Structure formats: structure tokens, C-alpha cells
């Protein structure tokens, strides 16, 4: 298993590349921005702006997205940079709902193995 820090998007240049050149899929609780990264592993970032709420709500929304992604992670294809951006509606839901929505968005993007939209 790779070091956790290698699997996290950290550099502003990486974020900018995904925001500018990547594709997106929207859902009720989060927006997913993604782009191939040319590496043998997938890197992720979990973002919540002040539109989501105060610091407690933003941290909870990031925790929810991370926990939901952890359940889906074994099925995620390698070689992508993925940014999960929380929407305000995430503050009123539980982890299983977020997991369902993230799974549906990732399937639609063709990022999950075994999904119909593989690219």
C-alpha cells in the first residue's frame, strides 16, 4: 500500500490542472472533478467551501465524503486525480446516502471498475 501522502492531491498546480482540464459529474451532495494523471495510482482531495457552512459542518462534510470514498475505493480505477467538492445539502444527510451518490457519480464518470461507461 502506498503512503497516504502520495494518494492525496496537495499541490496547487495539480488542483488547477483538474479544475481547468478535467471533467465533472454533479450529484446532490457533492461534485466530482476528475482527470487522468498518468500515474499508476489514484490521488484524491476532499473540499468543502464556506458555502457548506461553518467549520464544524465543513469538517463533517469532508469526513462523510472520505468515509464514503473509503468504502468505494477498492473499485476505483487507477490513474486518476479526483476532487470531491461538497455541496450544502451534505450537512443534512448520513454516510450511506453520500456513499450511494458518490458511487453513482463515479459510475457515470466511468471511473469504477465494472461500470458500463468505461473509457
C-alpha positions as CSV (number, residue, x, y, z in Angstrom):
1,X,0.0,0.0,0.0
2,X,1.2,3.5,-0.8
3,X,1.9,6.2,1.7
4,X,-1.2,8.2,2.4
5,X,0.5,11.5,1.5
6,X,1.2,10.1,-2.0
7,X,-2.5,9.4,-2.5
8,X,-3.6,12.9,-1.7
9,X,-3.7,15.9,-4.0
10,X,-1.7,18.7,-2.4
11,X,-0.1,21.0,-5.0
12,X,-1.9,24.0,-6.3
13,X,-0.8,23.1,-9.8
14,X,-2.4,19.6,-9.5
15,X,-5.7,21.2,-8.3
16,X,-5.6,23.8,-11.1
17,X,-5.0,21.1,-13.8
18,X,-8.0,19.1,-12.6
19,X,-10.2,22.2,-12.3
20,X,-9.2,23.6,-15.7
21,X,-8.7,20.5,-17.8
22,X,-10.7,17.8,-16.0
23,X,-14.3,16.7,-16.4
24,X,-17.0,16.9,-13.7
25,X,-20.1,15.0,-12.5
26,X,-22.6,16.6,-10.2
27,X,-24.7,14.9,-7.6
28,X,-27.0,16.0,-4.8
29,X,-24.3,16.0,-2.1
30,X,-21.1,16.5,-4.0
31,X,-19.5,17.4,-7.3
32,X,-16.7,15.2,-8.6
33,X,-13.9,16.7,-10.7
34,X,-11.6,14.2,-12.3
35,X,-8.7,13.9,-14.8
36,X,-6.3,11.1,-15.8
37,X,-2.9,11.7,-14.0
38,X,-0.6,9.4,-15.9
39,X,0.4,7.6,-12.7
40,X,-0.3,4.0,-11.6
41,X,-2.4,5.2,-8.6
42,X,-5.3,7.5,-8.0
43,X,-5.0,10.7,-5.9
44,X,-7.9,12.3,-4.2
45,X,-8.8,15.6,-2.4
46,X,-11.9,16.4,-0.4
47,X,-13.0,20.1,-0.4
48,X,-15.8,22.0,1.3
49,X,-16.1,25.7,0.8
50,X,-17.7,28.2,3.2
51,X,-21.0,27.8,1.3
52,X,-21.4,24.4,3.0
53,X,-21.5,26.0,6.5
54,X,-19.3,26.8,9.5
55,X,-16.1,24.9,10.2
56,X,-17.9,22.1,12.1
57,X,-20.2,21.4,9.1
58,X,-17.3,21.7,6.6
59,X,-15.2,19.2,8.5
60,X,-18.1,16.8,8.9
61,X,-18.8,17.0,5.2
62,X,-15.2,16.2,4.4
63,X,-15.3,13.3,6.9
64,X,-18.5,12.0,5.3
65,X,-17.0,12.1,1.8
66,X,-13.8,10.4,2.9
67,X,-15.7,7.6,4.7
68,X,-17.9,7.1,1.7
69,X,-14.9,7.0,-0.7
70,X,-13.1,4.5,1.6
71,X,-16.0,2.0,1.0
72,X,-15.9,2.6,-2.8
73,X,-12.1,2.8,-3.1
74,X,-11.3,-0.8,-4.0
75,X,-13.5,-0.5,-7.1
76,X,-11.9,2.8,-8.3
77,X,-9.7,2.6,-11.3
78,X,-6.0,3.6,-11.0
79,X,-4.5,6.6,-12.8
80,X,-6.9,9.5,-11.9
81,X,-6.8,12.7,-9.9
82,X,-10.2,13.1,-8.2
83,X,-11.5,16.2,-6.3
84,X,-14.7,15.8,-4.3
85,X,-16.4,19.1,-3.7
86,X,-19.1,19.1,-1.0
87,X,-22.5,20.8,-1.6
88,X,-24.5,22.4,1.1
89,X,-27.1,19.6,1.1
90,X,-24.4,17.2,2.5
91,X,-24.9,18.7,6.0
92,X,-28.3,17.1,6.3
93,X,-27.5,13.5,5.4
94,X,-25.8,10.4,6.6
95,X,-22.9,8.4,5.2
96,X,-24.9,5.7,3.3
97,X,-26.6,8.4,1.3
98,X,-23.3,10.1,0.5
99,X,-21.8,6.7,-0.5
100,X,-24.7,5.9,-2.9
101,X,-24.4,9.3,-4.5
102,X,-20.6,9.2,-4.9
103,X,-20.8,5.6,-6.3
104,X,-23.5,6.8,-8.8
105,X,-21.3,9.8,-9.9
106,X,-18.2,7.7,-10.2
107,X,-20.0,5.1,-12.2
108,X,-21.4,7.8,-14.5
109,X,-17.8,9.1,-15.0
110,X,-16.6,5.6,-15.9
111,X,-14.1,5.6,-13.0
112,X,-15.4,2.5,-11.3
113,X,-14.3,-0.9,-12.5
114,X,-17.1,-2.9,-13.9
115,X,-19.1,0.3,-14.8
116,X,-20.8,0.5,-18.1
117,X,-19.2,3.8,-19.2
118,X,-15.6,2.6,-19.1
119,X,-13.3,4.9,-21.0
